[in-house]
Amino acid sequence: MIYNNIPELFIDICSKYSNSHTAFTYRSNGEYIRISHRQLQDKVECLAISLLELGLQKNDRIGIVAENSLNWILACFAINMIGAIDVPLFPILTAFQEWEIFNDCQAKAVFVSNKYQLNKIDAIKDTLPNLKHIICFSGNINTESTYLYNINHLIEQTKNSIPKKQQTQILDKIISNILPDDLLTIIYTSGTTGIPKGVMLTHNNLIANMMSSINSLGDFSKESSLMFLPLCHAYERTTGFYTLFYSGALINIADSIDTMSAQLLEVNPTIITAVPKLLETIKKKIFINISKESILKRLIFGWAIRIGNVKALKIQNSQNSLLNDILYKIANKLVFAKIRMKLGGKLTKVISGGAPLSPKVEMFYRAVGLEVAQGYGLTEASPVVTANRFDDFEYGTIGKPLVNVEVRLADDGEILVKGPNVMKGYWNNIKATNEALDQNGWLHTGDIAIITEKGNYKITDRKKNIFVSSGGKNIAPQPIENSITLCKYIDHCFLIGDNREYVTALIVPNFELLNTLANNLQIKNGSTDELVNNAKIISFFKNEIEFYQTNLSKFEKIRKFKILAKPFTTDTGELTPKMSYRRDFIEDKYNDLIESMYK
């Protein structure tokens, strides 16, 4: 079926599955609550009518500042059902950052999750002349205010006052006037540098990208997922939300990314969407746990990984080996089945996006028996551009373009994209729009790539991130950083080298292993500050870095480094919500430390 807009799709899917399927599950007071498609539709339509009664209408911008929850989904669908435009924000943003965005888009209403988020909006409300309403998910608020409402109260109020038939008539008329090219959402880029830009995505942008993702990756109707990545990000919204919802998959909403590991064991999903950093962390924890086992178990694990890697390579090359198949069955029973049990027991598929996935990490998951599809995209493309298929892939690549997406490489290797998934432009920013979209409609991604012999695209780095040393050498930091963080003792490696004589790095250690390492090196227990400055620790890390940069050119190698005593986090500002480095921020924050390596 061809849909003109997201509300049409939503109503059709709810009608198709009605009470026969569970659309979502979520945890409340320790228990999982199931909601059918029919119940979901009733709540969304009641909330949509309530928004109309508040005076909100087509093309109004309505913010969502909240963690993942069923209410986030209700708010999103309801906003779009009245033809309004949702503006989802990461809940970790400061009040000032929220003010910048809501002032820019002239938001008329904002949904917030709790008292903490409400306080931030309250602090800036008087400086946002267009903001008229705040709707809170939490019940523990004072709703006597003329501008403050509770989402459940609004839903119940409409349910009890306006007959279902009348609701349907009102909404059907509005939905019939929502055009494919009307704005669905404005997603402000998380911004590794500078002020975020509002990416304008239409109903057709998201629908086209969703349909082509399904066409490329296959049928998800029998899948059960665990949703833990932020819904305010285009990656999770298209792949982990819209695509799976349209397919009829069961979506289990995690409490947070911190509870993901425990909830994997509780809901037993068959598929997850993840970012590379998370997959790397899980792999490292598995290896750390194995290192604490007996010698015999470590030997068996090492043997199984070697057998699994051979199997993974043969799958990539469409080869078979009877001997390896027999050995793999033994390795699976002894090792891999137990690893998969720790991931819920039923997990078979992993979709990775948001950043490049290390070939070694991807091979590990394939080795233990999971299918991995690494994709590539950006918010401006709704977001998926290319993807490895579950059964057609090449390690270290981002696969081939989706069926309705055109991709070509510019003379300098930059990926250019054209298709129905490409944004309208940046909200209220003609200059940035003209820089991103050329006269022929090609989106300039800023990512540099090559095409392999098998026809797959392979990212080499960000165009803006490529360093030019003072000697004139081009250095791509991301592959080097990814290589160094393969070391289990290193969580983050941040390279410096642009317009510098040589490359240096800030190293964030794995703090869980730091004390263990100190004991192994016979260092008396000390504070974290003392350990990262200990000569034995520094010498150990130097040897590790040398090992992992063996294959680099001389001008690419890290010559000096500093070990940091504090982690990189989103809360402290070093990482964007999708775990990318905020390079300008880090270089400014650690300027003195960086400069000391060049004295």
Buried (B, 14 or more C-beta within 10 A) or exposed (E): EEBBBBBBBBBEBBEEBEEEBBBBBBBEEEEEEEBBBBBBBBBBBBBBBBBBEBEBEEEBBBBBBBBBBBBBBBBBBBBBBBBBBBBBBBBBBEBEBBBBBBBBBBBBBBBBBBEEBBEBBBBBBEEBEEBBBBBBBBEEBEEEEEEBBBBBBBBBBBBEEBEEEEBEEBBEEBBEEBEBEBBBBBBBBBBBEEEBBBBBBBBBBBBBBBBBBBEBBBEBBEBBBBBBBBBBBBBBBBBBBBBBBBBBBBBBBBBEBEBBBEBBEBBBBBBBBBBBBBBBBBBBBBEBEBEEEEEEEEEBBEBBBEBBBBBBBBBBEEEEEEEBEEBBEEBBEBBBEEBBEBBBEBBEBBBBBBBBBBBBBBBBBBBBBBBBBBBBBBBBBBBBBBBBBBEBBBBBBBBBBBEBBBBEBBEEBBBBBBBBBBBBBBBBBEEBBEEBBEEEEBBBBBBBBEBEEEEBBBBBBBBEBBBEBEEEBEBBBBBBBBBBBBBBBBBBBBBBBBEBEBBBBBBBBBBEBBBBBBEEEEBEEBEBEBBBBBEBBBEBBEEBBEEBBEEBEEBBBBBBBBBBBEBBEBEEBBBBBBBBBBBEBBBEBBEEEBEEBEE
